[in-house]
């Protein structure tokens, strides 16, 4: 699992590459914590190269959303595959996030 972070003004984009399962969630936790520092702006999670998400991965998305809500920012989820869209639909995450 790889997270590629780019920042431009108050827009932070995190490209997620690979499988976001439990071990990967633990591995990328420090990078996700650093994203929370920018939660007052807009965080875009680019999922175009994300092939799988587990419940641990969903918790990461939720923790970012919570941090953004507390700071007046927002999280946008972009480019999800049909498989990940199905997981979002089943878990109610489609209603929690702005999906592009």
N, C-alpha and C positions, 0 to 999 in steps of 0.2 A: 504494500500500500504506500502510495506517495501522495503528498499534498504539496501543490505548487501555489505559493501565495504571491500575489502581486498587489501593490497599493498605488492608488492614484487619487489624491485629495482625500475625500471622505468615503471613497469606494474601495472596498477590499474584495478581491476575487480569490477564492480558494478552489483550485482545480483538483478534484479527487480522482486518483488514478488507481484502478485495481479493485480488490474486494475489501469492503469495509465490514469485516467480521470482528469477533471479540478480540483476538490477538492484535489485529490491525488497529482497533479502537484504542487499545492500551498504548500501542506504539506511537500513534499520532496525537495522543492526549496533550503533550506539551505545545504542539503547533496550534491545536484548537484553543488552548488556554490563551495563547498569544493573540488569537483572533478576537477574543472577548474584550481585549483592551481597545479594540476599534469598534465595539458594538454600538457606539453612539451614532455612527454613520450607517452605511449600507454594506452588508456582507452578502456577496453573491457566492453561492456554492455551485460550481460548474460540475455537473455530474455526467458530462458527455463521455467520460472514460471510466465511469464507475460501473462495474459489472455486477455487483452484489451488495446488499446491505442487510445486516442482521439487526436484532433488537438493540445490541450495543451501539451500532452505528446510528440507529434512530435516536437513541438517548443523546448522542453527540449533537445531532441536529436540534433536538429539543433544548439542550443546554445553551446552545448558541442563540436560539430564539428567545429564551428567557432572559439572557444577558442583554440582548438587543432591546427587548421590551422595557427592561429596567432603566436603560440609558436613553430611551427615546429613538432607538435605531430600528432597523428592520433587516430581515434575512430573506433573500430571494433564492429559490432553488431553480436552477436552469438546466435544460437539456437532459431530463431524465429519460431512461429507456422505458419501454412498455412494461418490462418486468418490475422495475423499481416503482413505476407509476402504480402497478397493481398492489405492491406492498403498501405504498402511501394510501391507496384507496381503502384497503382492508383495515388499516390502522387509524384512519381518520386524519392522517397528516396532510392530505390534499386540502383540508379545510383550515389547517394551521399555518400553512406557508403560501406565499405568493409563488406560483409555479409559472415559469416562462419557458 
